[in-house]
Structures are given as C-alpha cells and as structure tokens.
Amino acid sequence: MSESEARGKTILDIRSVKMHFPITKGFFSRQIGSVKAVDDVSFSLYEGETLGLVGESGCGKTTLGRCVLRVYRPTAGSIIYRAENGTATDLAAIPDRDLKPFRREIRMIFQDPQSSLNPRLTILDIIGEPLLVNKIASGSELEDRVTALLRRVGLRPEYLRRYPHAFSGGERQRIGIARALALNPRLVVADEAVSALDVSVQAQTLNLLQDIQKDFSLTYLFVAHNLSVVQYVCNRVAVMYVGRLMELADTRELYFNPQHPYTEALMSAVPKPDPRLRHRTERIRLEGEVADPAKPPPGCLFHPRCTYVQDRCRTEVPVIRDLGGGHLCACHFAETLKLKGVEV
C-alpha cells in the first residue's frame, strides 16, 4: 500500500516549487539578483488532514501558502490540485482568468483579523461578498446564508449590520473564518490564524477550527510559528528554513524524534507547562544569523549555525529523503545523529 493510500486521498501535490523575487537596480530596473523565498519545496497534502508549516520569520511559509492560492505565480514547479471528481489541475500553470472556480474551493484565513476586514463594509457585506461575486446568492437568500454562517462561528445574527470596529479581535477572526467558509471550500490555508489573538481567545478559535473541519470536511494548510499550537491541531508538520523544506513527519514523530538539527533547536524552545520538567533539557540557542535568501550559503543552508556541522555540509546540498514511515529529512547525517525531542 502506498503512503497516499494509507493516509487517504491526495488533495494537493506540491512539486519542486520555487518562488524567487527579482532584485532590481537603476533607472531601467536591471535585475541583479533574486530573493529565493521558496526554493525547491515538495510535499503532498491529504484530504481531511491538518498539515502544519513552521519555521522562523522569513522562512517562506507564508509565501508558499500564497503560491497555493495563486496570489503569487510560482517561478518554477507545479501545484497539482485534485478536485472531488478526481480531475488534476496544475494551479501554477493555468492563467489568472481560469482561477475563479479553484478560488471557491481553496480559501484563506488571514493573520491580522483587523486589517483583513474592510472597515467601510458591514459584516453582511464582508461575508456575503464571495457569494455575490460567484453569483451563488443575493437578496434575502444571501442574508439567510450569512446569518447561518455567523451562527456557525459563534456570533449573533443581530451583528449583521455592524462594522468591524465594533468587534473584538477574536470576534473579527470569527468573521474572517465565516467569510472563508462562505463558498463551502475543500482546502483552507490558515496563515498564522491565531497568532494575533490573546491566549484564551486562541484556544477558543482553535477549537472552532477543529469543529468546522469535521462539519465541513475541510483540509487545512496551517501556517504558524507557535509550536505548542501546531502540536495541538496538526496531524503532520513540515519545517522550513530559508525557503527550503528541512523535515516533514507525523506530529508526534517530529516532536519526540526529530532528525534534523534545526528541528531539534525548535523543539527545545517548546514551552513546558509542568515546572518540574523545565530543568530536564536546556534550550538550544543557535549562533549567528539566519541565512540571507538573496545570498544563500553553499551546501546546507543551516550549516553556519549547526553544532553538528562537518566538511560535507559546507559544500554539498542535502537531498530531502524518506527515512521510513513518511519521515522526510534533508540532512546528510540524519541516520547517525542522536537528537533530542520534546521532553514529557
């Protein structure tokens, strides 16, 4: 049985995706280089799962999410989306004019619930706009559908004609979630969906996201930097560093048995709620700065900060490979290193 058959139907296949932004100079905007925001990333997303995409700020995880939505057209690679009828389409290749039906099925929840909502529109207009644009509902039917969506995300229907400023941050994010659900999507890209919220509100929002995932049969690509949140909601986790995929595995496997030194450093920073466990492991503090995606170092991108670095790491780019059970890792010495995960 293949990995895809064991996990379920593949909804998205990302293959060798690159997103390079040009660096220009002078009056004629001559290109003198490029920022490799996403550089040769490949993985699959299975129907009904939540895949976490983690890494430091600037690692390319949000850019990759926007490539999936085709906010950006990838520089290279393919993003194969499989519809319910089994039809496969490369979202990276089709022209902008043909994207509309796919944007009904792939929606986004934004990071900042304040700036992602138009302050001049009422909640009825904000949530109802996708329904109007796609000619799905109008008039009283539109109002009924928006009312039902508000109830589903825990807001009262009397709020229909209020403006975003009248709501708290958590309520605004619920409005953003209702807007994402308006077209009954199959895949939702959640870009730091709870990072701007208070901790108590984060928990409520995460529980809501899990509930609607079951009710709407959703698949999530969950972009985040909070490793505790990712551990709670995600089935699998992909770790990115300077635009490249470093490691990917089931959540429990990644957290308790990391195979890449960068993942080990991330896991050492996971907060331990039990004070008795805090002395067991010392946080790994990485030396140096994150590599510049415009001028990446030769060999492994992580080698200038890695405590396990060897000569091979400085010259040869590691190929991401399956270590068994779907645990992917891009480290030359993954099989020989003994790394520590999260202590329990």
C-alpha positions in Angstrom: 0.0 0.0 0.0 1.4 3.4 -1.0 1.7 6.3 1.5 -1.2 8.1 -0.2 -3.5 5.1 0.0 -2.6 4.6 3.7 -3.3 8.2 4.6 -6.2 8.9 2.2 -6.9 10.8 -1.0 -4.3 13.4 -2.0 -5.8 16.8 -2.4 -2.7 18.8 -3.2 0.7 17.8 -4.6 3.4 20.5 -4.4 6.4 19.5 -6.5 9.7 21.4 -6.7 8.0 24.8 -6.2 10.2 27.9 -6.3 9.2 31.5 -5.7 12.1 33.9 -6.5 11.5 37.6 -6.3 13.8 39.7 -8.5 16.2 42.3 -7.1 16.4 45.3 -9.4 18.7 48.3 -9.6 19.0 51.5 -11.5 16.7 53.6 -13.7 16.0 50.7 -16.1 15.3 48.3 -13.2 18.0 45.9 -14.3 17.8 42.6 -12.4 20.9 42.0 -10.3 19.8 39.0 -8.3 16.8 37.3 -6.7 15.4 36.6 -3.3 14.7 32.8 -3.0 11.7 33.0 -0.8 10.7 29.4 -1.6 13.3 27.2 -3.2 12.5 23.7 -4.5 9.8 22.6 -1.9 7.9 19.3 -2.4 5.2 17.6 -0.3 1.7 16.2 -0.5 -1.4 17.3 1.4 -4.0 14.6 2.2 -7.8 15.1 2.3 -9.1 15.8 5.8 -5.8 16.4 7.5 -4.2 19.4 9.0 -0.6 20.0 7.9 1.4 22.5 9.9 4.0 24.6 8.1 6.5 26.0 10.7 9.8 27.9 10.8 11.3 31.2 11.8 10.0 34.5 10.4 11.1 34.9 6.8 11.5 31.2 6.1 9.0 31.3 3.2 6.0 29.6 4.8 3.5 32.4 4.1 4.9 32.8 0.6 4.3 29.1 -0.1 0.7 29.4 1.2 0.1 32.3 -1.2 1.5 30.3 -4.0 -1.1 27.6 -3.3 -3.8 30.3 -3.5 -2.1 31.7 -6.6 -1.7 35.1 -5.1 1.8 34.6 -6.5 2.5 32.6 -9.6 5.5 30.3 -8.7 8.7 30.9 -10.6 9.0 27.1 -11.2 7.4 23.8 -10.1 3.9 22.6 -10.0 1.0 22.7 -7.6 -1.4 19.9 -8.5 -4.9 20.3 -7.1 -7.2 17.3 -7.3 -10.9 18.1 -7.4 -13.6 15.9 -5.9 -14.2 14.2 -9.3 -10.5 13.2 -9.4 -9.5 15.8 -12.1 -6.0 17.1 -11.5 -5.1 20.7 -12.3 -1.7 22.4 -12.1 -2.6 25.7 -10.3 0.9 27.1 -11.1 0.4 26.8 -14.8 -3.2 28.0 -15.5 -3.8 31.6 -16.5 -5.3 34.1 -14.0 -8.7 34.2 -15.9 -9.2 30.4 -15.2 -8.6 30.6 -11.4 -12.1 31.6 -10.3 -13.6 28.1 -9.8 -10.5 27.0 -7.8 -10.7 30.0 -5.5 -14.1 28.8 -4.5 -12.6 25.5 -3.3 -9.3 27.0 -1.8 -9.8 29.8 0.7 -7.6 31.7 3.2 -7.9 32.8 6.8 -5.6 35.8 7.3 -3.2 36.6 10.2 -4.5 40.0 11.2 -8.2 40.0 11.8 -8.3 43.8 11.8 -6.5 44.7 8.5 -8.1 41.8 6.6 -11.6 43.2 7.0 -12.7 46.3 5.1 -13.7 48.9 7.8 -16.2 50.5 5.5 -18.3 47.4 4.9 -20.8 45.8 7.2 -20.4 42.2 8.3 -23.2 41.2 5.9 -21.2 42.8 3.0 -17.9 41.2 4.1 -19.2 37.7 4.4 -21.7 37.9 1.6 -19.2 39.3 -1.0 -17.9 35.9 -2.1 -21.5 34.7 -2.6 -22.3 37.8 -4.7 -19.2 37.7 -6.8 -19.7 34.0 -7.6 -23.5 34.5 -8.2 -24.5 32.0 -5.6 -26.9 34.1 -3.6 -28.4 37.5 -3.4 -31.1 39.4 -1.5 -32.9 37.7 1.3 -31.2 34.3 0.5 -27.8 36.0 0.9 -28.8 37.4 4.3 -30.1 34.0 5.4 -26.8 32.3 4.4 -24.7 34.9 6.1 -26.9 34.6 9.2 -26.3 30.8 9.3 -22.6 31.3 8.9 -22.5 33.8 11.8 -24.3 31.3 14.0 -21.9 28.6 13.0 -18.8 30.6 14.1 -20.5 31.6 17.4 -21.7 35.1 16.6 -25.2 36.5 16.9 -27.2 37.3 13.8 -28.0 40.8 15.2 -24.4 41.7 14.3 -25.1 41.6 10.6 -25.1 45.3 10.0 -22.3 46.3 12.4 -18.9 47.3 11.2 -15.6 45.6 12.1 -14.5 48.2 14.6 -17.4 47.2 16.8 -15.9 43.7 17.4 -13.0 42.3 19.5 -10.0 40.7 17.9 -11.4 37.2 18.5 -14.8 38.1 17.0 -13.1 39.7 14.0 -11.2 36.5 13.3 -14.5 34.5 13.6 -15.9 36.8 10.9 -12.8 36.0 8.8 -13.5 32.3 9.3 -17.1 32.7 8.3 -16.0 34.5 5.1 -13.6 31.7 4.3 -16.5 29.2 4.8 -19.0 31.1 2.6 -18.3 29.1 -0.6 -18.1 25.7 1.1 -14.4 25.2 0.3 -12.4 21.9 0.5 -9.0 23.4 1.4 -8.3 26.3 3.7 -4.9 28.0 4.1 -4.7 29.3 7.7 -1.9 31.9 7.7 -1.0 32.5 11.4 -4.7 32.4 12.1 -4.4 32.7 15.9 -1.0 34.5 16.4 -2.6 38.0 16.8 -5.1 36.8 19.5 -4.9 36.6 23.3 -4.0 33.1 24.6 -7.5 32.4 25.9 -9.1 33.5 22.6 -6.6 31.4 20.7 -7.9 28.3 22.4 -11.5 29.1 21.6 -10.6 29.8 17.9 -8.6 26.6 17.6 -11.5 24.6 19.0 -13.8 26.3 16.5 -11.4 25.5 13.6 -11.3 21.8 14.6 -15.1 21.7 14.9 -15.8 23.2 11.5 -13.1 21.0 10.0 -15.3 18.0 10.9 -18.6 19.6 9.9 -17.4 20.9 6.5 -14.9 18.1 5.8 -12.1 20.6 5.4 -8.3 20.1 4.8 -6.0 22.7 6.4 -2.6 24.0 5.5 -1.8 25.6 8.8 1.0 28.2 8.7 2.3 29.0 12.2 5.3 29.7 14.3 3.8 28.7 17.7 4.9 25.1 18.1 2.5 24.4 21.0 -0.4 25.4 18.8 0.9 23.3 15.9 1.3 20.3 18.2 -2.3 20.6 19.3 -4.0 20.9 15.9 -1.8 19.3 13.3 -1.6 15.7 12.0 1.7 16.3 10.3 4.3 19.1 10.4 6.7 20.5 7.8 9.7 22.5 8.9 11.1 25.2 6.6 14.3 27.2 6.8 15.3 29.9 4.3 12.9 28.8 1.7 13.7 25.1 1.9 12.0 22.1 3.4 14.2 20.7 6.2 11.9 18.0 7.7 8.4 16.6 7.5 6.8 13.9 9.6 3.7 13.0 11.7 3.4 15.5 14.6 4.2 13.1 17.4 7.2 11.6 15.5 8.6 15.1 14.7 8.2 16.5 18.2 9.6 13.4 20.0 12.1 12.1 17.5 13.4 15.0 15.3 16.0 14.0 12.7 17.3 17.5 11.7 19.4 19.7 13.9 17.3 22.7 13.1 14.1 20.9 14.2 15.9 19.9 17.4 16.6 23.5 18.1 12.9 24.4 17.5 11.7 21.6 19.8 14.0 22.8 22.6 12.0 26.1 22.6 8.6 24.4 23.1 7.2 25.7 26.4 6.9 23.1 29.1 3.7 23.7 31.2 5.0 21.4 34.1 7.7 23.4 36.0 9.2 20.0 37.1 10.2 19.3 33.5 11.9 22.6 32.7 15.3 21.6 34.1 15.5 18.4 32.0 16.6 20.0 28.8 18.4 23.2 28.1 17.2 25.4 25.3 19.5 25.2 22.2 20.4 28.8 21.3 21.5 29.0 17.7 24.6 31.1 17.0 24.8 33.6 14.1 22.1 35.0 11.9 19.5 33.3 9.6 21.0 33.0 6.1 20.2 35.6 3.5 17.8 34.2 0.9 19.3 36.6 -1.7 22.8 35.2 -1.0 22.3 31.7 0.5 25.5 29.9 1.7 26.8 27.0 -0.3 26.0 23.4 0.8 23.4 23.0 3.5 21.7 26.3 4.3 21.7 25.6 8.0 25.4 24.7 8.3 26.7 28.1 9.5 24.5 27.7 12.7 24.6 23.9 13.1 26.5 22.4 16.0 26.9 19.1 14.2 28.4 20.6 11.0 31.0 18.6 9.0 33.0 19.4 5.9 30.4 17.8 3.6 27.7 20.1 4.9 29.7 23.2 3.7 29.8 22.1 0.0 27.0 19.6 -0.7 23.3 20.5 -0.6 21.5 17.7 1.2 18.7 15.9 -0.7 15.4 15.5 1.3 14.8 11.8 1.6 12.4 9.4 3.3 13.9 7.9 6.5 10.9 5.5 6.8 7.2 5.8 7.6 6.9 9.1 5.7 9.5 10.9 7.8 11.3 13.1 5.4 14.6 14.9 6.3 17.2 17.0 4.5 20.4 16.2 6.5 23.4 14.3 5.4 23.8 12.7 8.8 20.2 12.1 9.9 20.7 8.4 10.4 23.7 8.8 12.7 22.8 11.9 14.8 21.1 11.3 18.2 18.9 14.3 18.6 16.6 15.3 21.5 12.9 16.0 21.1 10.3 17.4 23.4 10.6 16.1 27.0 7.5 14.5 28.6 
